């Protein structure tokens, strides 16, 4: 469950930048959003691999 907390924390940390970009048009916030989303993608892939490895080792 620690990995799920990482995902939640990452998403919540981006909330302010999402608001700044979408509501105020702040371009620097958009860059931070893109970086955060890339980090989220990487984290999600790591979790997918971990789950697959655990699933396969139980068989």
N, C-alpha and C positions, 0 to 999 in steps of 0.2 A: 504493500500500500504506500510505501515511501515514494515510489515512482509516480503514483497518481498525485500525491501531494506536490511533487516537483512540477507536474503539468499544470495543476491548479495555480500554484504560485507564479509560474511563468506567465500564464494568461492574465492573472490579476495584476501583475506588475506592468503589463502593457496597456491596461485600461486608460490611464491618463493620456498616453501617447495616441491611442485611437481617437479619443475625444478631441485632442488638439489637432489632429490631422483632419478628421472628417468634419468637425464642427467649425474649426477656425482656419483650416487650410495651411497649417504649419508644416512646411516641407521637411524640416529637420525631424519632426515627430514621425513623419511618414517613413523616413529612413530608419528610425529606431523600430517602427512597427515591422518593417520588412526584415530587419535583422532578427527581431524577436520571433517572427514567424518562421524564419529559417532555423533558429534554435529549437523551436517547437517541433518542426519537421524532423530534425536530427534526433531529438529526444524520443519522439514517437517511433522512429525507426529502431532505435536502441531497445525500446520497450517491446516492440514487435518481435525482435530477434530473441530477446530474453524469454518471452512467453513461449515462443516456438521451441527454444532449446529445452525449457522446463517440460513442455508437453511431450517432446520426443524422448526425454530421459525417463519419463514415467512409464512409457510403453514397454 
